[in-house]
Amino acid sequence: MARRKRRRQKKITFRITLSQAIVFGVVVFCLLSGIHLGFQGELGDSPTWDDWYAALGLSSTPASTNTVSEETQAVHFIDVGQADATLLQSGDEYCLVDAGEADSETDLLRYLDQQGITKLKLLVMSHPHADHIGSMKAVLEHVTVEQVLLPDFDKAPYPTTRTFERVMDTIEAQQIPTITAQTGQSFTIGEATLTVVADGVETENYNNLSQVLFYDAPGLTVLLSGDGEKEVEQAALEQGNVPKADVFKAAHHGSNTSNTRAFLQAISPRYVVVSCGKDNSYGHPHKEPMQRYQDIGAEVLRTDQDGSVVITATEAGLQYYTANAQSAAA
């Protein structure tokens, strides 16, 4: 019970907002100068941020006070620069899809620690490029991983990079069960289900080994397609397996090699989240996909501008938080 109680108190860590800094300064000034702020109601010995905000005539609680509890259904798009790392949460069970690049190891592990995560129900390698597996060895050594989902390497030349070999050596050394992605597979994450909608295509381009994954949680649906390009999207469409989803992680960091109009229209997402690095040399996200996102009426969130993005299911509907700001939508 003690461990459960501690986990219920884990928080998403956001930067302190300007309004919170102002409130903090006013509160300290009042305390040091003996000024009494007149609160209405019974506050007890420890006024909350809401109490201070109300007393000072402000209306919104800082984003840094928002707590993600064990009951939460959420998707976390972790800011790992020009790379991908997506955390799927259903209650107190988690799945991590990809693990950023090597340079993002500290940020990624810190984020997992801040969420109180010590175990992953599933770790997914969408494809073996370094910006998706660069910190995967570190994750494997940092938390307990129950199972690893791998792309179908029979569809491409087997990877030989040192980064990939380190990951596979760690999986073998820890005797973690692995499974090769196949269309139709499903995995249980808490109250949610993760389904392999498509499992890549025959290719010389590792991007096209990327699985198309559908995450179906109470009140929240998410579609992920790694760096899958037009060939992967077309194959999924031809199989008739592309479901509508509330949230779509922009394919290939918002590249025009992906994100076709037909694919986006099939998903019809309410939110599109682009995982990319600030001022990256690839020019991601490209202007053509950005226009398509707008055309289908999706709201776009970007880790290069917003920092890490968390979208949760609430009784009022979907709500999102970012590292730099907070917005709620019913």
C-alpha positions as a LaTeX table, in Angstrom:
\begin{tabular}{lrrr}
\hline
Residue & $x$ (\AA) & $y$ (\AA) & $z$ (\AA) \\
\hline
Met1 & 0.00 & 0.00 & 0.00 \\
Ala2 & 2.87 & 2.39 & 0.81 \\
Arg3 & 4.36 & 1.89 & $-2.65$ \\
Arg4 & 0.96 & 2.46 & $-4.29$ \\
Lys5 & 0.51 & 5.66 & $-2.31$ \\
Arg6 & 3.90 & 6.94 & $-3.39$ \\
Arg7 & 3.14 & 6.18 & $-7.02$ \\
Arg8 & $-0.13$ & 8.08 & $-6.82$ \\
Gln9 & 1.88 & 11.18 & $-5.94$ \\
Lys10 & 4.16 & 11.15 & $-8.99$ \\
Lys11 & 3.96 & 14.28 & $-11.10$ \\
Ile12 & 4.59 & 15.42 & $-14.61$ \\
Thr13 & 7.39 & 17.93 & $-14.22$ \\
Phe14 & 6.93 & 21.15 & $-16.15$ \\
Arg15 & 8.82 & 24.40 & $-16.18$ \\
Ile16 & 7.62 & 26.95 & $-13.64$ \\
Thr17 & 5.30 & 29.38 & $-15.38$ \\
Leu18 & 5.64 & 33.15 & $-15.18$ \\
Ser19 & 2.37 & 33.43 & $-13.26$ \\
Gln20 & 3.57 & 30.93 & $-10.67$ \\
Ala21 & 6.80 & 32.88 & $-10.25$ \\
Ile22 & 4.80 & 36.05 & $-9.66$ \\
Val23 & 2.55 & 34.34 & $-7.10$ \\
Phe24 & 5.56 & 32.84 & $-5.34$ \\
Gly25 & 7.22 & 36.23 & $-5.09$ \\
Val26 & 4.08 & 37.87 & $-3.71$ \\
Val27 & 3.58 & 35.05 & $-1.17$ \\
Val28 & 7.17 & 35.32 & 0.08 \\
Phe29 & 6.88 & 39.10 & 0.33 \\
Cys30 & 3.65 & 38.81 & 2.32 \\
Leu31 & 5.11 & 36.25 & 4.69 \\
Leu32 & 8.30 & 38.24 & 5.28 \\
Ser33 & 6.50 & 41.54 & 5.80 \\
Gly34 & 3.72 & 40.12 & 7.96 \\
Ile35 & 0.99 & 41.03 & 5.51 \\
His36 & $-2.10$ & 38.84 & 5.84 \\
Leu37 & $-4.03$ & 37.81 & 2.74 \\
Gly38 & $-7.71$ & 37.29 & 3.45 \\
Phe39 & $-8.73$ & 33.82 & 2.31 \\
Gln40 & $-12.34$ & 32.78 & 2.16 \\
Gly41 & $-13.19$ & 29.37 & 3.49 \\
Glu42 & $-11.21$ & 27.11 & 5.78 \\
Leu43 & $-7.69$ & 26.70 & 4.42 \\
Gly44 & $-6.14$ & 25.02 & 7.42 \\
Asp45 & $-2.43$ & 25.48 & 8.03 \\
Ser46 & $-1.25$ & 24.98 & 4.45 \\
Pro47 & $-2.98$ & 27.05 & 1.72 \\
Thr48 & $-2.85$ & 25.44 & $-1.71$ \\
Trp49 & $-1.75$ & 27.07 & $-4.96$ \\
Asp50 & $-5.46$ & 27.43 & $-5.82$ \\
Asp51 & $-5.97$ & 29.33 & $-2.56$ \\
Trp52 & $-3.10$ & 31.71 & $-3.28$ \\
Tyr53 & $-4.31$ & 32.23 & $-6.85$ \\
Ala54 & $-7.84$ & 32.97 & $-5.66$ \\
Ala55 & $-6.63$ & 35.40 & $-3.02$ \\
Leu56 & $-4.52$ & 37.25 & $-5.58$ \\
Gly57 & $-7.32$ & 37.37 & $-8.13$ \\
Leu58 & $-5.72$ & 34.92 & $-10.56$ \\
Ser59 & $-7.65$ & 32.17 & $-12.25$ \\
Ser60 & $-5.44$ & 29.29 & $-13.31$ \\
Thr61 & $-3.41$ & 26.80 & $-11.33$ \\
Pro62 & 0.15 & 26.36 & $-12.70$ \\
Ala63 & 0.68 & 23.39 & $-15.00$ \\
Ser64 & 3.44 & 22.14 & $-12.73$ \\
Thr65 & 0.89 & 21.10 & $-10.11$ \\
Asn66 & $-0.95$ & 18.65 & $-12.37$ \\
Thr67 & $-0.64$ & 15.07 & $-11.22$ \\
Val68 & $-0.85$ & 11.94 & $-13.35$ \\
Ser69 & $-2.30$ & 9.24 & $-11.10$ \\
Glu70 & $-2.30$ & 5.49 & $-11.46$ \\
Glu71 & $-5.82$ & 5.63 & $-12.88$ \\
Thr72 & $-4.80$ & 7.84 & $-15.78$ \\
Gln73 & $-5.08$ & 6.82 & $-19.42$ \\
Ala74 & $-2.42$ & 8.87 & $-21.17$ \\
Val75 & 0.15 & 9.14 & $-23.92$ \\
His76 & 3.43 & 10.96 & $-23.25$ \\
Phe77 & 5.41 & 12.32 & $-26.18$ \\
Ile78 & 8.75 & 12.81 & $-24.50$ \\
Asp79 & 10.97 & 15.62 & $-25.76$ \\
Val80 & 14.12 & 13.81 & $-26.91$ \\
Gly81 & 15.19 & 16.27 & $-29.58$ \\
Gln82 & 15.31 & 15.10 & $-33.19$ \\
Ala83 & 14.19 & 11.63 & $-32.18$ \\
Asp84 & 11.22 & 9.61 & $-30.89$ \\
Ala85 & 10.18 & 8.27 & $-27.49$ \\
Thr86 & 6.49 & 7.73 & $-26.79$ \\
Leu87 & 5.22 & 6.47 & $-23.43$ \\
Leu88 & 1.79 & 4.81 & $-23.34$ \\
Gln89 & 0.16 & 4.71 & $-19.90$ \\
Ser90 & $-2.89$ & 2.83 & $-18.71$ \\
Gly91 & $-3.17$ & 3.07 & $-14.96$ \\
Asp92 & 0.09 & 1.89 & $-13.49$ \\
Glu93 & 1.21 & $-0.10$ & $-16.55$ \\
Tyr94 & 3.39 & 1.36 & $-19.27$ \\
Cys95 & 4.67 & 0.72 & $-22.76$ \\
Leu96 & 7.57 & 2.68 & $-24.26$ \\
Val97 & 7.71 & 2.95 & $-28.04$ \\
Asp98 & 11.26 & 3.85 & $-29.11$ \\
Ala99 & 13.93 & 5.41 & $-26.94$ \\
Gly100 & 15.40 & 8.50 & $-28.54$ \\
Glu101 & 19.00 & 8.97 & $-29.56$ \\
Ala102 & 22.12 & 8.46 & $-27.46$ \\
Asp103 & 22.37 & 12.16 & $-26.58$ \\
Ser104 & 18.88 & 12.12 & $-25.07$ \\
Glu105 & 19.64 & 9.35 & $-22.55$ \\
Thr106 & 19.76 & 11.64 & $-19.51$ \\
Asp107 & 16.51 & 13.41 & $-20.40$ \\
Leu108 & 14.69 & 10.18 & $-21.17$ \\
Leu109 & 15.73 & 8.37 & $-18.00$ \\
Arg110 & 14.96 & 11.46 & $-15.93$ \\
Tyr111 & 11.46 & 11.58 & $-17.41$ \\
Leu112 & 10.85 & 7.92 & $-16.57$ \\
Asp113 & 12.12 & 8.51 & $-13.04$ \\
Gln114 & 9.87 & 11.54 & $-12.62$ \\
Gln115 & 6.90 & 9.37 & $-13.48$ \\
Gly116 & 8.02 & 6.81 & $-10.89$ \\
Ile117 & 8.40 & 4.13 & $-13.55$ \\
Thr118 & 10.43 & 1.08 & $-12.57$ \\
Lys119 & 8.86 & $-1.42$ & $-14.97$ \\
Leu120 & 7.69 & $-1.45$ & $-18.58$ \\
Lys121 & 5.08 & $-3.98$ & $-19.62$ \\
Leu122 & 6.36 & $-3.67$ & $-23.19$ \\
Leu123 & 9.24 & $-1.95$ & $-24.98$ \\
Val124 & 8.80 & $-1.43$ & $-28.72$ \\
Met125 & 11.51 & $-0.90$ & $-31.32$ \\
Ser126 & 9.70 & 0.59 & $-34.31$ \\
His127 & 12.81 & 0.29 & $-36.50$ \\
Pro128 & 16.57 & 0.20 & $-35.86$ \\
His129 & 17.65 & 3.76 & $-36.64$ \\
Ala130 & 19.77 & 5.46 & $-33.99$ \\
Asp131 & 17.24 & 8.24 & $-33.31$ \\
His132 & 14.78 & 5.58 & $-32.16$ \\
Ile133 & 17.06 & 3.15 & $-30.32$ \\
Gly134 & 19.97 & 5.35 & $-29.23$ \\
Ser135 & 19.04 & 5.19 & $-25.53$ \\
Met136 & 17.30 & 1.82 & $-25.60$ \\
Lys137 & 20.21 & $-0.01$ & $-23.99$ \\
Ala138 & 20.16 & 2.52 & $-21.14$ \\
Val139 & 16.41 & 2.03 & $-20.67$ \\
Leu140 & 16.83 & $-1.75$ & $-20.58$ \\
Glu141 & 19.43 & $-1.37$ & $-17.86$ \\
His142 & 17.49 & 1.28 & $-15.92$ \\
Val143 & 14.05 & $-0.32$ & $-15.56$ \\
Thr144 & 12.61 & $-3.84$ & $-15.67$ \\
Val145 & 11.28 & $-4.70$ & $-19.13$ \\
Glu146 & 8.87 & $-7.63$ & $-19.39$ \\
Gln147 & 8.86 & $-8.03$ & $-23.18$ \\
Val148 & 10.32 & $-6.42$ & $-26.30$ \\
Leu149 & 8.49 & $-6.05$ & $-29.61$ \\
Leu150 & 10.86 & $-6.00$ & $-32.58$ \\
Pro151 & 10.28 & $-5.17$ & $-36.24$ \\
Asp152 & 10.29 & $-7.98$ & $-38.79$ \\
Phe153 & 13.96 & $-8.07$ & $-39.75$ \\
Asp154 & 13.25 & $-10.68$ & $-42.45$ \\
Lys155 & 11.89 & $-7.80$ & $-44.53$ \\
Ala156 & 15.23 & $-5.97$ & $-44.75$ \\
Pro157 & 18.99 & $-6.58$ & $-44.49$ \\
Tyr158 & 19.80 & $-7.38$ & $-40.86$ \\
Pro159 & 21.14 & $-4.28$ & $-39.04$ \\
Thr160 & 24.83 & $-4.25$ & $-38.17$ \\
Thr161 & 25.30 & $-0.93$ & $-36.39$ \\
Arg162 & 27.06 & $-0.97$ & $-33.04$ \\
Thr163 & 24.10 & 0.81 & $-31.41$ \\
Phe164 & 21.72 & $-1.92$ & $-32.58$ \\
Glu165 & 24.10 & $-4.70$ & $-31.53$ \\
Arg166 & 24.39 & $-3.24$ & $-28.01$ \\
Val167 & 20.63 & $-3.20$ & $-27.66$ \\
Met168 & 20.25 & $-6.79$ & $-28.83$ \\
Asp169 & 23.15 & $-7.94$ & $-26.62$ \\
Thr170 & 21.50 & $-6.34$ & $-23.59$ \\
Ile171 & 18.16 & $-7.98$ & $-24.36$ \\
Glu172 & 19.89 & $-11.35$ & $-24.64$ \\
Ala173 & 21.99 & $-10.84$ & $-21.50$ \\
Gln174 & 18.87 & $-10.00$ & $-19.48$ \\
Gln175 & 16.95 & $-12.88$ & $-21.06$ \\
Ile176 & 14.03 & $-10.63$ & $-21.96$ \\
Pro177 & 11.43 & $-12.34$ & $-24.17$ \\
Thr178 & 11.18 & $-10.84$ & $-27.65$ \\
Ile179 & 8.46 & $-11.10$ & $-30.25$ \\
Thr180 & 8.56 & $-10.14$ & $-33.93$ \\
Ala181 & 5.80 & $-7.81$ & $-35.04$ \\
Gln182 & 3.02 & $-9.34$ & $-37.10$ \\
Thr183 & $-0.18$ & $-7.72$ & $-38.26$ \\
Gly184 & $-3.06$ & $-8.51$ & $-35.89$ \\
Gln185 & $-1.01$ & $-9.05$ & $-32.74$ \\
Ser186 & $-2.31$ & $-7.37$ & $-29.60$ \\
Phe187 & $-0.81$ & $-6.61$ & $-26.22$ \\
Thr188 & $-2.56$ & $-5.68$ & $-22.99$ \\
Ile189 & $-1.34$ & $-2.57$ & $-21.16$ \\
Gly190 & $-3.48$ & $-2.04$ & $-18.07$ \\
Glu191 & $-7.02$ & $-1.45$ & $-19.33$ \\
Ala192 & $-5.73$ & $-0.68$ & $-22.83$ \\
Thr193 & $-4.82$ & $-2.74$ & $-25.87$ \\
Leu194 & $-1.92$ & $-2.12$ & $-28.25$ \\
Thr195 & $-2.53$ & $-3.68$ & $-31.68$ \\
Val196 & $-0.15$ & $-4.10$ & $-34.60$ \\
Val197 & $-2.20$ & $-2.68$ & $-37.48$ \\
Ala198 & 0.58 & $-3.23$ & $-40.04$ \\
Asp199 & 4.07 & $-4.69$ & $-39.72$ \\
Gly200 & 6.15 & $-2.88$ & $-42.33$ \\
Val201 & 7.04 & $-3.74$ & $-45.91$ \\
Glu202 & 9.87 & $-5.45$ & $-47.78$ \\
Thr203 & 12.51 & $-2.75$ & $-47.97$ \\
Glu204 & 16.11 & $-1.58$ & $-48.12$ \\
Asn205 & 15.02 & 1.45 & $-46.14$ \\
Tyr206 & 14.79 & 0.75 & $-42.40$ \\
Asn207 & 12.15 & 3.46 & $-41.99$ \\
Asn208 & 9.74 & 1.12 & $-43.74$ \\
Leu209 & 10.20 & $-1.62$ & $-41.16$ \\
Ser210 & 8.16 & 0.60 & $-38.82$ \\
Gln211 & 5.01 & $-0.94$ & $-37.43$ \\
Val212 & 1.69 & 0.89 & $-37.49$ \\
Leu213 & 0.41 & 0.61 & $-33.91$ \\
Phe214 & $-3.05$ & 1.39 & $-32.53$ \\
Tyr215 & $-3.41$ & 2.09 & $-28.82$ \\
Asp216 & $-6.98$ & 1.78 & $-27.55$ \\
Ala217 & $-7.44$ & 2.94 & $-23.95$ \\
Pro218 & $-10.61$ & 4.04 & $-22.12$ \\
Gly219 & $-11.35$ & 7.51 & $-23.47$ \\
Leu220 & $-8.18$ & 7.72 & $-25.57$ \\
Thr221 & $-7.01$ & 6.26 & $-28.89$ \\
Val222 & $-3.57$ & 6.80 & $-30.42$ \\
Leu223 & $-1.99$ & 5.80 & $-33.74$ \\
Leu224 & 1.79 & 5.50 & $-34.08$ \\
Ser225 & 3.67 & 4.68 & $-37.28$ \\
Gly226 & 7.30 & 5.33 & $-36.42$ \\
Asp227 & 9.18 & 6.60 & $-39.45$ \\
Gly228 & 7.03 & 4.60 & $-41.85$ \\
Glu229 & 6.95 & 6.28 & $-45.24$ \\
Lys230 & 4.35 & 6.34 & $-48.02$ \\
Glu231 & 4.84 & 2.65 & $-48.78$ \\
Val232 & 3.95 & 1.65 & $-45.22$ \\
Glu233 & 0.94 & 3.94 & $-45.16$ \\
Gln234 & $-0.32$ & 2.65 & $-48.50$ \\
Ala235 & 0.10 & $-0.98$ & $-47.44$ \\
Ala236 & $-1.89$ & $-0.34$ & $-44.26$ \\
Leu237 & $-4.63$ & 1.41 & $-46.22$ \\
Glu238 & $-4.83$ & $-1.43$ & $-48.74$ \\
Gln239 & $-5.23$ & $-3.93$ & $-45.90$ \\
Gly240 & $-8.14$ & $-1.85$ & $-44.61$ \\
Asn241 & $-6.66$ & $-1.78$ & $-41.12$ \\
Val242 & $-6.26$ & 1.95 & $-40.48$ \\
Pro243 & $-8.59$ & 3.00 & $-37.63$ \\
Lys244 & $-9.67$ & 6.46 & $-36.62$ \\
Ala245 & $-7.76$ & 7.78 & $-33.62$ \\
Asp246 & $-7.90$ & 10.77 & $-31.29$ \\
Val247 & $-4.14$ & 11.28 & $-31.51$ \\
Phe248 & $-1.60$ & 10.65 & $-34.26$ \\
Lys249 & 2.14 & 10.92 & $-33.81$ \\
Ala250 & 3.30 & 12.58 & $-37.01$ \\
Ala251 & 5.11 & 9.96 & $-39.07$ \\
His252 & 8.86 & 10.41 & $-39.58$ \\
His253 & 8.97 & 13.61 & $-37.50$ \\
Gly254 & 6.55 & 15.33 & $-39.86$ \\
Ser255 & 8.41 & 14.49 & $-43.06$ \\
Asn256 & 6.83 & 14.81 & $-46.49$ \\
Thr257 & 8.04 & 11.28 & $-47.24$ \\
Ser258 & 5.15 & 10.22 & $-44.99$ \\
Asn259 & 1.85 & 11.67 & $-43.75$ \\
Thr260 & $-0.09$ & 11.19 & $-46.97$ \\
Arg261 & $-3.47$ & 12.83 & $-47.27$ \\
Ala262 & $-5.28$ & 9.48 & $-47.59$ \\
Phe263 & $-3.58$ & 8.12 & $-44.46$ \\
Leu264 & $-4.39$ & 11.21 & $-42.42$ \\
Gln265 & $-7.99$ & 11.27 & $-43.60$ \\
Ala266 & $-8.41$ & 7.63 & $-42.57$ \\
Ile267 & $-7.09$ & 8.38 & $-39.06$ \\
Ser268 & $-8.96$ & 11.69 & $-38.76$ \\
Pro269 & $-7.04$ & 12.67 & $-35.60$ \\
Arg270 & $-8.04$ & 15.44 & $-33.27$ \\
Tyr271 & $-4.41$ & 16.03 & $-32.32$ \\
Val272 & $-1.19$ & 15.51 & $-34.28$ \\
Val273 & 2.01 & 15.53 & $-32.23$ \\
Val274 & 5.30 & 16.14 & $-34.02$ \\
Ser275 & 8.42 & 14.83 & $-32.29$ \\
Cys276 & 11.38 & 16.78 & $-33.66$ \\
Gly277 & 14.36 & 18.85 & $-32.62$ \\
Lys278 & 14.50 & 22.62 & $-32.59$ \\
Asp279 & 16.05 & 24.04 & $-35.78$ \\
Asn280 & 16.86 & 20.52 & $-37.00$ \\
Ser281 & 18.83 & 20.15 & $-40.22$ \\
Tyr282 & 16.07 & 18.09 & $-41.87$ \\
Gly283 & 13.58 & 20.94 & $-41.81$ \\
His284 & 11.05 & 18.80 & $-39.90$ \\
Pro285 & 8.16 & 19.20 & $-39.84$ \\
His286 & 7.85 & 19.90 & $-43.56$ \\
Lys287 & 5.34 & 22.50 & $-44.69$ \\
Glu288 & 3.31 & 20.08 & $-46.85$ \\
Pro289 & 2.33 & 17.73 & $-43.99$ \\
Met290 & 1.69 & 20.75 & $-41.76$ \\
Gln291 & $-0.81$ & 21.98 & $-44.33$ \\
Arg292 & $-2.44$ & 18.54 & $-44.45$ \\
Tyr293 & $-2.79$ & 18.45 & $-40.67$ \\
Gln294 & $-4.53$ & 21.80 & $-40.88$ \\
Asp295 & $-6.75$ & 20.61 & $-43.74$ \\
Ile296 & $-8.11$ & 17.71 & $-41.68$ \\
Gly297 & $-8.79$ & 20.01 & $-38.74$ \\
Ala298 & $-6.18$ & 18.60 & $-36.36$ \\
Glu299 & $-4.51$ & 20.65 & $-33.65$ \\
Val300 & $-0.73$ & 20.34 & $-33.94$ \\
Leu301 & 1.60 & 20.10 & $-30.94$ \\
Arg302 & 5.38 & 20.03 & $-31.39$ \\
Thr303 & 8.09 & 18.92 & $-28.99$ \\
Asp304 & 10.54 & 21.43 & $-30.50$ \\
Gln305 & 8.20 & 24.25 & $-29.47$ \\
Asp306 & 6.12 & 22.79 & $-26.62$ \\
Gly307 & 8.57 & 20.40 & $-24.98$ \\
Ser308 & 7.17 & 17.07 & $-23.80$ \\
Val309 & 3.46 & 16.67 & $-24.51$ \\
Val310 & 1.05 & 14.59 & $-22.40$ \\
Ile311 & $-2.51$ & 13.89 & $-23.55$ \\
Thr312 & $-4.86$ & 12.34 & $-20.99$ \\
Ala313 & $-8.43$ & 11.07 & $-20.89$ \\
Thr314 & $-10.62$ & 12.86 & $-18.35$ \\
Glu315 & $-14.32$ & 12.83 & $-17.54$ \\
Ala316 & $-14.62$ & 16.09 & $-19.47$ \\
Gly317 & $-12.79$ & 14.70 & $-22.51$ \\
Leu318 & $-9.21$ & 14.85 & $-23.64$ \\
Gln319 & $-6.82$ & 17.22 & $-21.91$ \\
Tyr320 & $-3.26$ & 17.99 & $-22.87$ \\
Tyr321 & $-0.30$ & 19.36 & $-20.97$ \\
Thr322 & 3.01 & 20.57 & $-22.35$ \\
Ala323 & 6.31 & 21.43 & $-20.73$ \\
Asn324 & 5.89 & 25.08 & $-21.66$ \\
Ala325 & 2.16 & 25.64 & $-21.20$ \\
Gln326 & $-1.13$ & 23.98 & $-20.40$ \\
Ser327 & $-4.32$ & 23.72 & $-22.39$ \\
Ala328 & $-7.51$ & 21.79 & $-21.75$ \\
Ala329 & $-10.10$ & 20.71 & $-24.29$ \\
Ala330 & $-13.41$ & 19.03 & $-23.59$ \\
\hline
\end{tabular}
